[in-house]
Amino acid sequence: MKKPEEQFWEWFKKKSNQFYYFEKNQSTLFQSLKTELDKIDPNLVFEFSPILEDGKREFVISADGIRESFPSVINLANNAPNMDLWKIVAFRQPKKEVSQITYENLNIKLDDIFFKYGKNNGKIDLELNIRGFQESPEWTAAVFIILDNVLGEYDTEMNLSYIDKKELDEKEVNSLFPITDLPKIIHNYKLEYSN
């Protein structure tokens, strides 16, 4: 019997043209795709990119930040066949062009986010200082979306040991790092820690 990953990719390949032009029938197609992903792991979610310059779309497979499901993402992506119209991507990747995110009623600019950090056994303890921050479920979700955009889903989960959030005190700005420095700091610490 075939592995669930193989069955999934056989199913997707048969429908890959329909998914490539998903805008024509989005809700039905996305529902069927989620149903098939659920057979592998109910935490899996996905994103499709716009059509890229090379004519392909990216099919991003994500665990939605749930670390226990990371092996499912890796396994599914590693079993993906080559397809002319698709590039399969494991985990949400950092997006260099993002300068703000909108989530529910929040509109947060990356320029309004600063941080300080501590080194913790190969991981980073992170304190985010955010202009206008208030403790709420919307803010918590928005912060994870921001971190996914800045670091990518995998690095957010695997390289941060904890994340604290507080409202920015303007008097402290000069002693903090801008959020856009975070990938470089994590990269440098990983190199330092592994040596």
Secondary structure, DSSP 8 states (H G I E B T S, - for coil): ---HHHHHHHHHHHTHHHHHTGGGGHHHHHHHHHHHHHHH-TT-EEEE----TTS-EEEEEE-TT-GGGHHHHHHHHHT---BTTEEEEES----TT--EEEETTEEEEGGGEEEEEEEETTEEEEEEEETT---SHHHHHHHHHHHHHHH-HHHHHHHEEEEEEEE--GGGGGGSEEGGGHHHHHHHHHHHHH-
